[in-house]
Amino acid sequence: MTTVLTVSRTATAASSHRGLTMTLFGAFVLVTLVITVWAGRRTKGAADFYAGGRGFSGLQNGLAISGDYMSAASFLGIAGAIALFGYDGFLYSIGFLVAWLVALLLIAEPLRNSGRYTMADVLAFRMRQRPVRTAAGISTIVVSIFYLLAQMVGAGSLVALLLGVSGEGAKRWTVVAVGALMVLYVVVGGMKGTTWVQIVKAVLLIAGAALMTVLVLARYHFNISSLLGAAADASGKASAFLEPGLKYGTTGTTKLDFISLSLALVLGTAGLPHILVRFYTVPTARAARKSVLWAIGIIGVFYLMTLALGFGAAALVGPKVIKASNAAGNTAAPLLAQELGGGAGSGGGAVLLAVISAVAFATILAVVAGLTLASSASFAHDLYANVIRRGRAGEQEEVRAAKLAAVAIGAIAILLSIFADQLNTAALVALAFAVAASANLPTLLYSLFWKRFNTAGAVSSVYAGLVSSVVLVVFSPVVSGAKTSLLPHRDFHWFPLENPGLISIPIGFLAGWIGTLLAKDTADPAKYAELEVRSLTGLGAH
């Protein structure tokens, strides 16, 4: 009864201060639209639209990468996962952060030197263009749509909390509005507009998370042990809340699921299309390395703060209230903000709830813009210009195709996300990481570092990793057979793990190796030598 009353007061407070909330949302949207229009007027050709004219510094691009990477999964999903599962929830933060070492050491510099606009530029450099670009383009779009689902789900959860609605109508209209805005950002501003929106969003998110972290720690006199103890007591799980095994490790299946999740998170970042294209926005490989170093520092600080957000939500709000608001825990951070401001019904609570929710909404808008740009650019540059038009499309024609693709991809993401509102945003993003690590990363590494790798190997690696990961997700508890599934009233799952990475990532690597060895066509040693020189030295890079 107490839980019901608390949630009711939360909804009433949010509704009574709706004007403040909508004003903050509107202010951010207005500022970002002004930035987008300003950038759009300075976007002249394909290089501006796809790569922002390659004019961003290492610090600027590092902030933009952080803004692109610290998504709704980071702010809403991880905070909710920690609040509900304690130690096991924090594993998402560790995985997301450690993954940057792979990107820094293996991918950032060679990719910047070897490509032009998309991941497929590197993959197709020494291969037959059409089959490789087709495979890479399809993979990019699929990964981006998985990632877009997480952001849309986060947007729906936020607005449902703020407006105090229990029906699905408001969530769906919110998803439609977010989709429309992301398409507008891409179509009007291109990479320049999207990058500046992501920079603004990164600064806001770090500031908002820092404010909440200080307020949480102040409640416990900056004694982290007291905070953790209070979270454990409120969780109802006692010391088990602070130990491994609450979500992963209780059975053999969950142990395997943890290994699968870890592989997907650590290897997935280096294969995410919307992150990879950010390396093309800087003028040199040195700036690309600096971008990653800045991103690691900013993201690392943020993920440390998710500890305070998650455990603070568990201690001050409580898992029961969080679950009553959203079963997946996606509203833990906004509910914590309301509590830190004075609780439901207070003016301070309403103000802080509105501010933090506006920051989260900014997070969603910035990330979906980056995802939509990456996928629409891949369609236009790889599929349309180089496969359908066979390299005969002009720059303006290619950019028009990218803008139309942005509209189509936005529509697909909107439709799919309507059915995914019960899933945790961090779990959804982990699926995107698994697909990226299975289909994109093996092909990238083989292309850059294996002299014998050929077209058949590249196509085999992409399609095998992509199909295996998507099929395993479709027949997993993510889609059916559980209360939090996409289809909770159906059960056709036979794959027991929630993340396919343990199986699909080795399949991607193995398929690339077998396809290369069995193929009749051989690799061109001269093209590999040219790629090697370009990737290591930057000679001939765009």
C-alpha positions as CSV (number, residue, x, y, z in Angstrom):
1,M,0.0,0.0,0.0
2,T,2.9,2.3,0.9
3,T,4.5,1.7,-2.5
4,V,1.3,2.6,-4.4
5,L,0.8,5.8,-2.4
6,T,4.4,6.8,-3.0
7,V,4.2,6.3,-6.7
8,S,0.9,8.1,-6.8
9,R,2.5,11.1,-5.0
10,T,5.4,11.0,-7.5
11,A,3.0,11.1,-10.5
12,T,1.0,13.9,-8.9
13,A,4.1,16.0,-8.3
14,A,5.4,15.5,-11.8
15,S,2.0,16.5,-13.2
16,S,1.6,19.6,-11.1
17,H,5.0,21.0,-12.2
18,R,4.5,20.0,-15.8
19,G,5.0,23.6,-17.0
20,L,8.5,23.8,-15.6
21,T,9.5,20.4,-17.1
22,M,8.2,21.2,-20.5
23,T,9.9,24.6,-20.4
24,L,13.2,23.0,-19.8
25,F,12.6,20.4,-22.5
26,G,11.6,23.1,-24.9
27,A,14.6,25.3,-24.1
28,F,17.0,22.4,-24.8
29,V,15.2,21.5,-28.0
30,L,15.2,25.1,-29.1
31,V,18.9,25.6,-28.4
32,T,19.8,22.4,-30.3
33,L,17.6,23.3,-33.2
34,V,19.4,26.7,-33.5
35,I,22.7,24.8,-33.5
36,T,21.4,22.5,-36.1
37,V,20.3,25.2,-38.4
38,W,23.5,27.1,-37.9
39,A,25.5,24.0,-38.8
40,G,23.3,23.2,-41.7
41,R,24.0,26.5,-43.4
42,R,27.7,25.6,-43.2
43,T,27.3,22.1,-44.7
44,K,28.2,22.3,-48.3
45,G,29.1,18.9,-49.5
46,A,29.5,15.2,-48.6
47,A,32.6,15.8,-46.5
48,D,30.7,18.3,-44.4
49,F,27.6,16.2,-44.1
50,Y,29.3,12.9,-43.3
51,A,32.5,14.0,-41.5
52,G,31.8,17.6,-40.4
53,G,34.5,18.9,-42.7
54,R,37.1,17.0,-40.6
55,G,37.6,20.2,-38.6
56,F,37.0,19.2,-35.0
57,S,39.9,19.1,-32.5
58,G,40.7,16.1,-30.3
59,L,39.0,17.6,-27.3
60,Q,35.9,18.6,-29.2
61,N,35.7,15.1,-30.8
62,G,36.4,13.5,-27.4
63,L,33.4,15.4,-25.9
64,A,31.3,14.4,-28.9
65,I,32.3,10.8,-28.6
66,S,31.4,10.9,-24.9
67,G,28.1,12.5,-25.8
68,D,27.4,9.8,-28.4
69,Y,28.5,7.0,-26.1
70,M,26.9,8.0,-22.8
71,S,23.4,7.2,-23.9
72,A,20.1,6.5,-22.2
73,A,21.7,3.1,-21.4
74,S,24.4,4.8,-19.4
75,F,22.3,7.3,-17.5
76,L,19.0,5.6,-17.1
77,G,19.7,1.9,-17.7
78,I,22.9,1.5,-15.7
79,A,21.6,3.5,-12.7
80,G,18.5,1.3,-12.8
81,A,20.5,-1.9,-13.1
82,I,22.6,-1.0,-10.1
83,A,19.6,0.1,-8.1
84,L,17.9,-3.3,-8.7
85,F,20.9,-5.7,-8.8
86,G,23.6,-3.9,-6.9
87,Y,27.1,-5.2,-7.8
88,D,25.9,-7.1,-10.9
89,G,24.4,-3.9,-12.3
90,F,27.7,-2.1,-12.0
91,L,29.3,-4.7,-14.3
92,Y,27.7,-2.8,-17.2
93,S,29.7,0.3,-16.3
94,I,33.0,-1.7,-16.2
95,G,32.3,-3.4,-19.5
96,F,31.4,-0.1,-21.3
97,L,34.6,1.6,-20.0
98,V,37.1,-1.2,-20.6
99,A,35.9,-1.6,-24.2
100,W,37.6,1.7,-25.0
101,L,41.0,0.1,-24.7
102,V,40.2,-2.1,-27.7
103,A,39.1,0.9,-29.7
104,L,42.2,2.9,-28.7
105,L,44.8,0.2,-29.2
106,L,43.5,-1.5,-32.3
107,I,41.0,0.6,-34.2
108,A,41.1,4.4,-33.8
109,E,44.3,5.4,-35.7
110,P,44.1,2.7,-38.5
111,L,40.5,3.5,-39.2
112,R,41.0,7.2,-39.4
113,N,43.9,6.7,-41.8
114,S,42.3,4.1,-44.0
115,G,38.7,5.2,-44.4
116,R,36.8,8.2,-45.7
117,Y,33.2,8.3,-44.4
118,T,32.0,4.9,-43.2
119,M,33.3,1.6,-41.8
120,A,32.8,0.0,-45.2
121,D,35.5,2.3,-46.7
122,V,38.1,0.3,-44.8
123,L,36.5,-3.1,-45.3
124,A,36.2,-2.6,-49.1
125,F,39.6,-1.0,-49.6
126,R,41.3,-4.2,-50.8
127,M,38.2,-6.3,-51.6
128,R,35.5,-6.3,-54.3
129,Q,33.4,-3.3,-53.6
130,R,29.8,-4.3,-54.1
131,P,29.5,-7.5,-51.9
132,V,31.6,-6.1,-49.1
133,R,29.8,-2.7,-49.0
134,T,26.4,-4.4,-49.2
135,A,27.2,-6.6,-46.2
136,A,28.7,-3.7,-44.2
137,G,25.8,-1.4,-45.0
138,I,23.2,-3.9,-43.8
139,S,25.2,-4.6,-40.6
140,T,25.5,-0.9,-39.8
141,I,21.8,-0.3,-40.2
142,V,20.9,-3.4,-38.0
143,V,23.3,-2.4,-35.2
144,S,22.0,1.2,-35.3
145,I,18.4,0.1,-35.1
146,F,19.1,-2.1,-32.0
147,Y,20.8,0.9,-30.4
148,L,18.0,3.3,-31.4
149,L,15.5,1.0,-29.6
150,A,17.2,1.6,-26.3
151,Q,17.1,5.4,-26.7
152,M,13.4,5.3,-27.7
153,V,12.5,3.1,-24.7
154,G,14.3,5.6,-22.4
155,A,12.4,8.5,-23.8
156,G,9.0,6.8,-23.3
157,S,9.9,5.9,-19.7
158,L,10.9,9.5,-18.9
159,V,7.8,11.1,-20.2
160,A,5.6,8.5,-18.6
161,L,7.1,9.4,-15.3
162,L,7.1,13.2,-15.8
163,L,3.5,13.4,-17.0
164,G,2.2,10.8,-14.5
165,V,0.5,8.7,-17.2
166,S,-0.2,5.0,-16.9
167,G,-1.4,4.4,-20.5
168,E,0.7,3.7,-23.6
169,G,-0.5,6.6,-25.6
170,A,1.9,9.2,-24.1
171,K,4.9,6.9,-24.5
172,R,4.1,6.3,-28.1
173,W,3.7,9.9,-28.9
174,T,6.9,10.7,-27.2
175,V,8.7,8.0,-29.3
176,V,7.2,9.6,-32.4
177,A,8.4,13.1,-31.3
178,V,11.9,11.9,-30.5
179,G,12.0,10.1,-33.9
180,A,10.9,13.3,-35.7
181,L,13.6,15.4,-33.9
182,M,16.4,13.0,-34.6
183,V,15.5,13.0,-38.3
184,L,15.4,16.8,-38.3
185,Y,18.8,17.0,-36.7
186,V,20.4,14.7,-39.3
187,V,18.6,16.1,-42.4
188,V,19.3,19.8,-41.5
189,G,22.6,19.7,-39.6
190,G,24.5,16.6,-40.8
191,M,27.6,15.7,-38.9
192,K,28.5,19.3,-37.9
193,G,25.1,19.9,-36.3
194,T,25.0,16.4,-34.7
195,T,28.6,16.9,-33.3
196,W,27.8,20.2,-31.6
197,V,24.6,18.8,-30.1
198,Q,26.6,15.9,-28.7
199,I,29.2,18.3,-27.2
200,V,26.5,20.3,-25.5
201,K,24.8,17.2,-24.2
202,A,28.0,15.7,-22.8
203,V,28.7,18.8,-20.8
204,L,25.1,18.9,-19.5
205,L,25.1,15.2,-18.6
206,I,28.4,15.3,-16.7
207,A,27.2,18.4,-14.8
208,G,23.9,16.8,-13.9
209,A,25.5,13.5,-12.8
210,A,28.1,15.4,-10.8
211,L,25.4,17.4,-9.0
212,M,23.4,14.3,-8.1
213,T,26.6,12.5,-7.0
214,V,27.5,15.3,-4.6
215,L,24.0,15.5,-3.2
216,V,23.9,11.7,-2.7
217,L,27.3,11.6,-0.9
218,A,26.3,14.6,1.2
219,R,23.3,12.7,2.5
220,Y,25.8,10.1,3.9
221,H,28.5,12.7,4.9
222,F,30.7,11.6,2.0
223,N,31.1,8.2,3.5
224,I,30.8,5.6,0.7
225,S,30.5,2.7,3.1
226,S,27.5,4.3,4.7
227,L,25.9,4.7,1.3
228,L,26.5,1.1,0.3
229,G,25.2,-0.1,3.7
230,A,22.0,1.9,3.3
231,A,21.5,0.6,-0.2
232,A,22.0,-3.0,0.9
233,D,19.5,-2.5,3.8
234,A,16.9,-0.9,1.5
235,S,17.3,-3.6,-1.2
236,G,16.0,-6.3,1.0
237,K,18.9,-8.5,-0.1
238,A,21.3,-7.5,2.7
239,S,25.0,-8.1,2.0
240,A,24.1,-10.1,-1.2
241,F,23.3,-6.8,-2.8
242,L,26.9,-5.8,-2.7
243,E,28.3,-9.1,-3.8
244,P,28.5,-10.9,-7.2
245,G,25.6,-13.3,-8.1
246,L,22.4,-11.4,-7.6
247,K,21.6,-11.3,-11.3
248,Y,24.5,-13.3,-12.8
249,G,26.0,-16.4,-11.2
250,T,23.1,-18.1,-9.3
251,T,22.9,-20.8,-12.0
252,G,25.0,-22.2,-14.8
253,T,23.0,-20.3,-17.3
254,T,23.4,-17.0,-15.7
255,K,27.1,-17.5,-15.3
256,L,27.4,-18.2,-19.1
257,D,25.1,-15.1,-19.6
258,F,27.6,-13.0,-17.7
259,I,30.5,-14.2,-19.8
260,S,28.5,-13.5,-22.9
261,L,27.6,-10.0,-21.7
262,S,31.2,-9.3,-20.9
263,L,32.5,-10.3,-24.3
264,A,29.8,-8.2,-26.0
265,L,30.5,-5.1,-24.0
266,V,34.3,-5.3,-24.2
267,L,34.5,-6.1,-27.9
268,G,31.4,-4.3,-29.1
269,T,32.5,-0.6,-28.9
270,A,35.2,-1.1,-31.5
271,G,32.5,-2.3,-33.9
272,L,29.8,0.3,-33.3
273,P,29.2,2.3,-36.5
274,H,28.2,5.5,-34.9
275,I,31.4,5.5,-32.8
276,L,33.6,4.5,-35.7
277,V,32.5,7.4,-38.0
278,R,33.5,9.9,-35.3
279,F,37.1,9.2,-36.1
280,Y,36.6,10.7,-39.5
281,T,35.6,14.1,-38.1
282,V,39.2,15.0,-37.0
283,P,42.0,16.2,-39.3
284,T,44.7,13.7,-38.3
285,A,45.3,10.3,-36.8
286,R,47.0,12.0,-33.8
287,A,43.7,13.9,-33.2
288,A,41.8,10.6,-33.4
289,R,44.0,9.2,-30.7
290,K,43.5,12.3,-28.6
291,S,39.8,12.0,-29.1
292,V,39.8,8.5,-27.6
293,L,42.0,9.5,-24.7
294,W,39.7,12.4,-23.8
295,A,36.7,10.1,-24.2
296,I,38.1,7.5,-21.9
297,G,38.7,10.2,-19.2
298,I,35.3,11.7,-19.5
299,I,33.4,8.4,-19.7
300,G,35.5,7.0,-16.9
301,V,34.6,9.8,-14.5
302,F,30.9,9.5,-15.5
303,Y,30.8,5.7,-14.9
304,L,32.3,6.2,-11.5
305,M,29.4,8.5,-10.7
306,T,26.9,5.9,-11.8
307,L,27.9,4.1,-8.6
308,A,26.5,6.9,-6.5
309,L,23.5,7.2,-8.7
310,G,22.6,3.6,-8.7
311,F,23.3,2.8,-5.0
312,G,21.8,6.2,-4.1
313,A,18.6,5.3,-5.9
314,A,18.5,1.9,-4.1
315,A,19.0,3.6,-0.7
316,L,16.8,6.7,-1.0
317,V,14.1,5.6,-3.4
318,G,14.0,1.8,-2.9
319,P,13.7,-1.0,-5.5
320,K,10.0,-1.4,-4.9
321,V,9.2,2.2,-5.8
322,I,11.5,2.0,-8.8
323,K,9.9,-1.2,-10.1
324,A,6.5,0.2,-9.6
325,S,7.4,3.2,-11.8
326,N,9.2,1.1,-14.4
327,A,9.8,-2.6,-14.1
328,A,13.1,-2.4,-15.9
329,G,14.4,0.3,-13.6
330,N,14.8,3.0,-16.3
331,T,13.4,5.7,-14.1
332,A,15.7,5.2,-11.1
333,A,17.9,8.3,-11.8
334,P,14.9,10.7,-12.3
335,L,13.2,9.4,-9.1
336,L,16.5,9.8,-7.2
337,A,16.7,13.4,-8.4
338,Q,13.2,14.1,-7.1
339,E,14.1,12.6,-3.8
340,L,17.3,14.6,-3.5
341,G,15.4,17.8,-4.3
342,G,13.0,17.3,-1.4
343,G,10.7,14.4,-2.4
344,A,7.5,14.1,-4.2
345,G,5.2,17.1,-3.9
346,S,8.0,19.5,-3.0
347,G,9.1,22.4,-5.2
348,G,12.8,21.4,-5.0
349,G,12.0,17.9,-5.9
350,A,10.0,19.0,-9.0
351,V,12.8,21.3,-10.1
352,L,15.6,18.8,-9.8
353,L,13.4,16.1,-11.4
354,A,12.7,18.4,-14.3
355,V,16.4,19.4,-14.7
356,I,17.7,15.8,-14.6
357,S,14.9,14.5,-16.9
358,A,15.7,17.3,-19.3
359,V,19.4,16.2,-19.3
360,A,18.3,12.6,-19.9
361,F,16.1,13.7,-22.7
362,A,19.0,15.7,-24.2
363,T,21.1,12.5,-23.9
364,I,18.5,10.6,-25.9
365,L,18.2,13.2,-28.6
366,A,21.9,13.5,-29.1
367,V,22.5,9.8,-29.3
368,V,19.7,9.0,-31.7
369,A,20.9,11.8,-34.0
370,G,24.4,10.2,-34.1
371,L,22.9,6.7,-34.7
372,T,20.6,7.9,-37.4
373,L,23.4,9.8,-39.1
374,A,25.7,6.7,-39.1
375,S,23.1,4.4,-40.5
376,S,21.8,6.8,-43.1
377,A,25.3,7.7,-44.2
378,S,26.1,4.0,-44.6
379,F,23.0,3.5,-46.7
380,A,23.7,6.4,-49.0
381,H,27.5,6.1,-49.3
382,D,27.8,2.3,-49.3
383,L,24.5,0.8,-50.6
384,Y,23.2,3.6,-52.8
385,A,26.3,5.3,-54.2
386,N,28.6,2.3,-54.6
387,V,26.3,-0.7,-55.0
388,I,23.1,0.6,-56.6
389,R,24.6,3.5,-58.6
390,R,28.0,1.7,-59.0
391,G,30.0,4.8,-58.1
392,R,28.2,7.1,-60.5
393,A,26.3,9.2,-57.9
394,G,27.3,12.8,-57.4
395,E,27.9,14.3,-54.0
396,Q,24.5,16.1,-53.8
397,E,22.7,13.0,-55.0
398,E,24.4,11.0,-52.3
399,V,23.5,13.5,-49.6
400,R,19.9,13.5,-50.7
401,A,19.8,9.7,-50.5
402,A,21.2,9.9,-46.9
403,K,18.5,12.4,-45.9
404,L,15.7,10.1,-47.3
405,A,17.3,7.1,-45.5
406,A,17.3,9.0,-42.2
407,V,13.5,9.4,-42.5
408,A,13.0,5.7,-43.3
409,I,15.3,4.5,-40.5
410,G,13.6,6.8,-38.0
411,A,10.3,5.3,-39.0
412,I,11.5,1.8,-38.5
413,A,13.0,2.6,-35.1
414,I,9.8,4.2,-34.0
415,L,7.6,1.2,-34.9
416,L,9.9,-1.3,-33.2
417,S,10.5,0.7,-30.0
418,I,6.8,0.8,-29.3
419,F,7.0,-2.9,-28.4
420,A,10.2,-2.8,-26.4
421,D,9.2,-0.5,-23.5
422,Q,9.5,-3.2,-20.8
423,L,13.2,-3.9,-21.5
424,N,16.1,-2.3,-19.6
425,T,17.9,0.2,-21.8
426,A,21.3,-1.1,-20.8
427,A,20.3,-4.6,-21.7
428,L,19.0,-3.4,-25.1
429,V,22.3,-1.6,-25.8
430,A,24.2,-4.7,-24.8
431,L,22.4,-6.5,-27.6
432,A,23.6,-3.9,-30.1
433,F,27.1,-4.4,-28.8
434,A,26.8,-8.1,-29.3
435,V,25.8,-7.7,-33.0
436,A,28.6,-5.1,-33.6
437,A,31.2,-7.4,-32.0
438,S,29.9,-10.4,-34.0
439,A,29.6,-8.9,-37.4
440,N,31.8,-5.8,-37.6
441,L,34.8,-6.2,-35.3
442,P,36.1,-9.6,-36.8
443,T,35.9,-8.1,-40.3
444,L,37.7,-4.9,-39.3
445,L,40.5,-6.7,-37.5
446,Y,41.0,-9.2,-40.3
447,S,41.0,-6.5,-42.9
448,L,43.6,-4.4,-41.1
449,F,45.9,-7.1,-39.9
450,W,45.6,-10.3,-42.0
451,K,47.3,-10.2,-45.3
452,R,45.5,-13.3,-46.7
453,F,42.0,-12.0,-45.9
454,N,39.8,-11.7,-49.0
455,T,36.3,-10.8,-50.2
456,A,34.7,-14.2,-49.4
457,G,36.1,-14.0,-45.9
458,A,34.8,-10.5,-45.3
459,V,31.3,-11.3,-46.6
460,S,31.2,-14.6,-44.6
461,S,32.3,-12.9,-41.4
462,V,29.8,-10.0,-41.6
463,Y,26.8,-12.2,-42.5
464,A,27.6,-15.1,-40.2
465,G,28.1,-12.8,-37.2
466,L,25.0,-10.7,-38.1
467,V,22.6,-13.6,-38.7
468,S,23.8,-15.7,-35.8
469,S,23.5,-12.8,-33.3
470,V,20.1,-11.7,-34.5
471,V,18.6,-15.2,-34.7
472,L,19.8,-16.0,-31.2
473,V,18.3,-12.8,-29.9
474,V,15.0,-13.6,-31.6
475,F,14.8,-17.0,-30.0
476,S,16.1,-15.8,-26.6
477,P,14.2,-14.7,-23.4
478,V,14.7,-11.1,-24.7
479,V,11.9,-11.7,-27.2
480,S,9.6,-14.3,-25.5
481,G,9.3,-16.5,-22.5
482,A,9.7,-14.0,-19.7
483,K,7.7,-11.2,-18.0
484,T,10.1,-8.6,-19.4
485,S,10.2,-10.0,-22.9
486,L,9.1,-8.1,-26.0
487,L,6.3,-10.6,-26.3
488,P,5.7,-11.6,-22.6
489,H,2.6,-13.7,-23.4
490,R,4.4,-15.9,-26.0
491,D,7.1,-18.4,-25.5
492,F,9.1,-19.7,-28.5
493,H,12.6,-19.2,-27.1
494,W,15.1,-22.1,-27.1
495,F,18.3,-20.1,-26.6
496,P,18.7,-19.7,-22.8
497,L,21.1,-16.7,-22.7
498,E,19.9,-13.1,-22.8
499,N,23.0,-12.0,-24.7
500,P,24.2,-13.9,-27.8
501,G,27.9,-12.8,-27.7
502,L,29.3,-16.0,-26.3
503,I,28.2,-17.9,-29.4
504,S,27.9,-15.3,-32.1
505,I,31.3,-13.5,-31.7
506,P,33.3,-16.7,-32.2
507,I,31.0,-17.5,-35.2
508,G,31.9,-14.2,-36.8
509,F,35.7,-14.8,-36.4
510,L,35.4,-18.4,-37.4
511,A,33.3,-17.7,-40.5
512,G,35.8,-15.0,-41.7
513,W,38.7,-17.5,-41.3
514,I,37.0,-20.4,-43.0
515,G,35.6,-18.2,-45.8
516,T,39.0,-16.9,-46.6
517,L,40.6,-20.3,-46.7
518,L,37.9,-21.9,-48.8
519,A,37.6,-19.1,-51.3
520,K,38.9,-19.4,-54.8
521,D,39.8,-15.7,-55.1
522,T,43.0,-14.6,-53.4
523,A,43.9,-11.4,-51.7
524,D,45.9,-8.7,-53.6
525,P,49.3,-8.3,-51.8
526,A,49.8,-4.9,-53.3
527,K,46.5,-3.6,-52.0
528,Y,47.2,-5.0,-48.5
529,A,50.7,-3.3,-48.6
530,E,49.0,0.0,-49.5
531,L,46.4,-0.4,-46.8
532,E,49.2,-1.3,-44.2
533,V,51.2,1.8,-45.1
534,R,48.2,4.1,-45.0
535,S,46.8,2.7,-41.7
536,L,50.1,3.0,-39.9
537,T,51.5,6.3,-41.4
538,G,48.4,8.1,-42.7
539,L,50.1,8.5,-46.1
540,G,47.3,9.0,-48.6
541,A,44.6,9.4,-45.9
542,H,41.7,11.7,-46.6
